[in-house]
Amino acid sequence: MSAPIISIDGHRLDQAPPIGIAGEERKAALHALGCGLKQHGYAFTTVTPLTHSRVNARLASGWAHDLSGIFGWSRAFKPAVVNATLMDLMHEAEVVNHDNGMLRSVLRASTLDGQLYLHSAYPTSAADAVFFGPDTYRFIRAMRASLAARTAPVRRAADIGCGAGPGAITIALAHPDARVFAVDINPAALVLTDINARIAGVTNLTPVDSNLLSEVDGHFDLIVANPPYLIDREQRAYRHGGGDLGAGLSVAIVDEAIKRLAPGGTLMLYTGAAIVANADPFRQAVEPRLRAAGFHWTYDEIDPDVFGEELDEAPYAYADRIAAVWLCATRPDGGA
C-alpha cells in the first residue's frame, strides 16, 4: 500500500515525476535550485556506489543533517534541515519524494571544477538514471589535459552520451565561440544537461536526442565521450556497454568518430577495458580501425583497476581486471 500524500508547510507531497518529462516551469525551478545550492557554498564529491553504501551504513539513524547529506549522500531528511527558500525551490522543482514519513531528494548535486551538476540520486537503479561519479572526475581531468595540449581551433564539438553534461559543459566553457552538441538517448540526461549548462552560465550548448550522432549533421573538430563500458545484467543505458565485455558502445563511438571528424579533428574517449590474459581486446579492436583511417593516437591506462567487484559476475569470469583507459585520436589535417 502506498504512503498517503501529505502536506508540509503547505506543500503537497507525492512521488516526484520523472525528470525526463520536465516542462519549462520545472526546468526554471531546477535551475534556481542549482544556483541556490551554489550560493550556499555547496560542495560534494560523488564516490563509488560501494563507498556510498559503506559510508551511509555507519549512521545509526540515517537522517541528513546538512545539504551534503540531502543532495550528496541521498539521505532522508526533515524540512527543518533546509532553509525555507531552498525547500520552496525543491518543491517547485518537484524533486522531493515522500516515503513512509521520510523526505528524500530524487537528485544529487556534485561539484567539479567550480561547477555544480545535478544528477540522479543514490542508488542509481532506475533505467533512466543519470550517472555521475569517480569516472566523471577522471574523464574531465584527462580531457582538460588533452584540450590544453590541442592547438587546432574548435568550432563544432560533440559529447556522445553526455549524461549530466560535464564533458559538453567543460568544452563550452573552454571554447565559448564553439557550437557544442550534447547528445544522449536518455531524456532525463538531456534535461539535466540543459539545466546544468544554465547553472554554469553556458549559452553555446545544444542538447540533442540522438543515438550516437545520427541526429546531428556535419563534421566535428572535437568529439568526446565517457560511455558506459560494463556488462549490466539489467542493461541499464547509463551502465551497459554491450558487445564483448562491455566494449561494444566504445568501439561504435570510435567508428562514428572516424566517419565524422573533420581534418585535424580529435576524438577524446574515456572508457573501461577488460583485460584478459594480459591483453586488451578493446585496444586490439580499435587500433586497426584508426590505422586504416590514417589517424594518430595515444592510448593510456588512467587507472589499472576499477570496478573490481564486477569480476565476480559471469561475463568477466576470464578477465584479469578492468582498466580505465584514455584514447586520444586525431585525423591528420590532410585527411578526408
C-alpha positions in Angstrom: 0.0 0.0 0.0 1.5 3.4 -1.0 2.1 6.1 1.5 -0.6 8.8 1.7 0.0 12.2 0.2 0.8 14.6 3.0 1.3 18.3 3.2 4.3 20.0 4.8 4.5 23.8 5.1 1.5 24.0 2.7 3.2 21.8 0.0 1.6 18.7 -1.3 4.0 15.8 -1.4 3.9 12.6 -3.5 6.4 10.8 -5.7 8.3 13.2 -7.9 7.5 12.9 -11.6 10.3 11.7 -14.0 12.9 14.4 -14.8 12.8 13.5 -18.5 9.4 15.0 -18.9 10.1 18.3 -17.2 8.4 21.3 -18.6 9.8 24.9 -18.7 8.5 25.8 -15.3 10.1 22.8 -13.6 13.3 23.5 -15.5 13.3 27.0 -14.3 12.9 25.8 -10.7 15.7 23.2 -11.1 17.9 26.0 -12.4 17.1 28.1 -9.5 17.7 25.2 -7.1 21.1 24.6 -8.5 22.0 28.3 -8.4 20.7 28.4 -4.8 23.0 25.5 -3.8 26.0 27.2 -5.3 25.1 30.4 -3.5 25.1 28.5 -0.2 28.7 27.3 -1.0 27.6 23.7 -1.6 30.4 21.3 -2.4 30.3 17.5 -2.8 32.5 14.9 -4.5 30.5 11.8 -5.5 32.0 8.4 -4.7 31.5 4.9 -6.0 28.3 3.1 -5.1 30.1 0.8 -2.8 31.8 3.6 -0.9 28.4 5.4 -0.7 26.8 2.4 0.8 29.5 1.9 3.3 29.5 5.5 4.5 25.7 5.6 4.8 25.7 2.3 6.7 27.8 3.9 9.5 24.9 6.1 10.5 22.6 4.9 13.2 19.6 7.0 12.2 20.4 7.6 8.5 19.0 11.2 8.7 20.6 14.0 6.8 21.8 17.0 8.9 23.0 19.3 6.2 22.8 19.9 2.5 25.5 17.4 1.6 23.5 14.8 3.4 20.5 15.6 1.4 22.0 16.3 -2.0 25.2 14.3 -1.8 24.6 11.2 0.3 20.9 10.9 -0.7 19.8 10.5 3.0 16.3 11.0 4.3 15.7 14.5 5.8 13.3 16.6 7.7 12.1 20.0 6.4 13.8 21.9 9.2 17.3 20.9 7.8 16.7 23.0 4.7 16.1 26.8 4.8 12.6 27.9 3.6 13.9 29.3 0.3 15.6 26.1 -0.8 12.7 24.0 0.5 10.3 26.0 -1.7 12.6 25.5 -4.7 12.8 21.8 -4.0 9.0 21.6 -4.1 8.7 23.8 -7.2 11.3 21.7 -8.9 9.4 18.5 -7.9 12.5 16.7 -6.6 11.0 15.6 -3.2 9.8 12.1 -2.6 7.7 11.1 0.4 8.3 7.6 1.6 6.9 6.3 4.9 7.2 9.7 6.6 10.6 10.5 5.2 11.6 13.0 2.6 14.3 12.3 0.0 15.6 14.3 -2.9 15.4 12.5 -6.3 18.5 14.3 -7.4 22.1 14.6 -6.1 24.4 17.5 -6.7 28.1 17.1 -7.3 30.8 19.8 -7.8 33.6 19.6 -10.3 36.0 22.4 -11.4 33.9 25.0 -9.6 30.7 23.9 -11.4 27.6 22.2 -9.9 26.0 19.2 -11.6 22.6 17.8 -10.8 22.2 14.1 -11.4 20.3 11.1 -10.2 20.1 10.2 -6.5 21.6 7.1 -5.0 21.0 4.3 -5.7 21.0 4.7 -9.4 18.8 1.7 -10.0 16.3 3.3 -12.5 16.6 2.6 -16.2 16.8 6.3 -16.9 19.3 7.1 -14.2 21.9 9.8 -15.0 25.3 8.8 -13.7 28.0 10.9 -12.2 30.9 9.5 -10.2 34.6 8.9 -10.0 34.8 8.1 -13.7 33.4 11.6 -14.4 36.3 13.2 -12.4 38.9 11.1 -14.3 37.2 11.8 -17.6 37.2 15.6 -17.1 40.8 15.6 -15.7 42.1 13.7 -18.8 40.0 15.9 -21.2 41.3 19.1 -19.7 44.9 18.0 -20.2 44.2 17.0 -23.8 42.4 20.2 -24.5 45.3 22.2 -23.2 47.7 20.4 -25.5 45.5 20.9 -28.5 46.3 23.9 -30.7 43.7 23.5 -33.5 40.5 25.6 -33.3 37.3 24.0 -32.0 34.3 25.3 -34.0 32.0 22.3 -33.6 32.1 19.7 -30.9 30.0 16.8 -29.6 29.8 14.9 -26.4 28.4 11.5 -27.1 26.4 10.1 -24.2 26.5 13.4 -22.3 24.9 12.2 -19.1 24.7 15.2 -16.7 26.7 17.2 -19.2 30.2 17.7 -17.6 32.1 16.9 -20.9 30.0 19.2 -23.0 29.9 22.0 -20.4 33.7 21.8 -20.0 34.2 22.2 -23.7 31.6 25.0 -23.9 33.4 27.0 -21.2 36.8 26.4 -22.7 35.7 27.3 -26.2 32.8 29.9 -25.9 32.8 30.5 -29.6 32.3 26.8 -30.5 28.9 25.2 -31.1 28.7 22.2 -28.7 26.2 19.4 -29.1 25.4 17.3 -26.0 23.8 14.1 -27.3 22.2 11.2 -25.4 19.3 8.8 -25.8 18.1 9.4 -22.2 15.6 12.3 -21.9 16.5 12.7 -18.3 20.1 13.2 -19.2 19.2 15.9 -21.8 17.1 17.8 -19.3 19.8 17.7 -16.6 22.5 18.7 -19.1 20.4 21.7 -20.2 19.8 22.7 -16.5 23.5 22.2 -15.6 24.6 24.3 -18.6 22.3 27.1 -17.4 23.7 26.9 -13.9 27.2 27.2 -15.4 26.1 30.2 -17.5 26.8 28.3 -20.7 25.0 29.6 -23.8 26.7 27.7 -26.7 25.5 24.2 -25.9 22.6 22.3 -27.6 21.2 19.1 -26.1 20.1 16.6 -28.8 18.2 13.3 -28.5 20.4 11.2 -30.7 21.8 7.6 -30.9 25.5 8.5 -31.4 25.5 11.3 -34.0 22.6 10.1 -36.1 20.5 13.3 -35.4 23.4 15.8 -35.8 24.6 16.7 -39.3 28.1 17.7 -40.4 31.7 17.1 -39.2 33.3 18.0 -35.9 36.6 19.4 -34.7 36.2 17.6 -31.4 34.2 14.5 -30.2 34.4 13.4 -26.6 32.7 10.5 -24.8 32.6 8.8 -21.4 30.3 5.9 -22.4 29.0 3.0 -20.2 31.5 0.2 -20.5 30.3 -2.6 -18.3 28.1 -5.6 -18.9 25.0 -4.8 -16.8 22.6 -7.7 -16.3 19.6 -5.2 -16.3 21.1 -3.5 -19.4 20.6 0.0 -17.9 21.5 2.6 -20.5 23.9 4.5 -18.2 25.9 1.4 -17.4 25.6 -1.2 -20.1 28.2 -1.0 -22.9 27.2 -4.1 -24.8 29.3 -6.2 -27.0 32.1 -8.4 -25.7 33.0 -7.4 -22.1 31.1 -4.1 -22.3 33.2 -2.6 -25.1 30.5 -2.5 -27.8 29.5 1.1 -27.4 33.0 2.4 -27.1 34.0 0.6 -30.4 30.9 2.1 -32.0 32.0 5.6 -30.9 35.4 5.1 -32.4 33.8 4.1 -35.7 31.5 7.2 -35.6 34.4 9.5 -34.9 36.4 8.1 -37.8 33.4 9.0 -40.1 32.5 12.4 -38.5 35.8 14.1 -37.5 36.9 16.9 -39.7 40.6 17.1 -40.9 42.6 17.9 -37.7 39.7 16.7 -35.6 40.2 14.8 -32.4 38.4 12.0 -30.5 38.8 12.0 -26.7 37.4 8.8 -25.3 37.4 7.7 -21.7 36.3 4.2 -21.2 36.9 0.9 -19.5 38.8 -2.0 -21.0 38.5 -5.6 -19.6 42.0 -7.1 -19.6 42.0 -10.8 -20.4 45.2 -12.9 -20.2 47.2 -9.7 -20.0 45.7 -8.5 -23.3 43.4 -5.6 -24.0 40.6 -6.7 -26.5 39.2 -3.1 -26.8 42.6 -1.8 -27.9 43.1 -4.7 -30.3 39.7 -3.8 -31.8 40.2 -0.1 -32.4 43.8 0.3 -33.3 43.5 -1.4 -36.7 40.5 0.9 -37.4 42.4 4.0 -36.5 45.5 2.9 -38.5 43.4 2.2 -41.6 41.8 5.7 -41.4 45.3 7.3 -41.1 44.8 8.6 -37.5 47.5 9.4 -35.0 46.6 8.4 -31.4 47.8 7.8 -27.9 46.3 5.2 -25.6 46.9 5.3 -21.8 45.7 3.4 -18.8 44.5 6.1 -16.3 43.7 3.6 -13.6 44.7 -0.1 -13.9 41.9 -1.5 -11.7 38.4 -0.2 -11.5 35.1 -1.9 -10.6 36.9 -4.9 -9.3 33.6 -6.3 -7.9 32.4 -6.9 -11.5 35.0 -9.7 -11.8 32.5 -11.8 -9.7 30.0 -11.5 -12.5 29.7 -14.3 -15.1 30.7 -12.1 -18.2 34.1 -11.4 -16.5 34.9 -14.9 -15.5 38.1 -14.9 -17.5 39.1 -11.2 -17.1 42.1 -10.2 -15.0 40.9 -6.7 -14.3 39.1 -3.7 -15.7 41.2 -0.7 -16.6 40.1 2.9 -17.1 41.7 4.0 -20.4 42.1 7.2 -22.3 42.2 7.2 -26.1 43.1 10.5 -27.9 42.9 10.1 -31.7 43.4 12.8 -34.3 42.7 12.8 -38.0 45.6 14.5 -39.9 45.0 17.9 -41.4 45.2 16.4 -44.9 42.7 13.6 -44.1 39.5 13.1 -45.9 
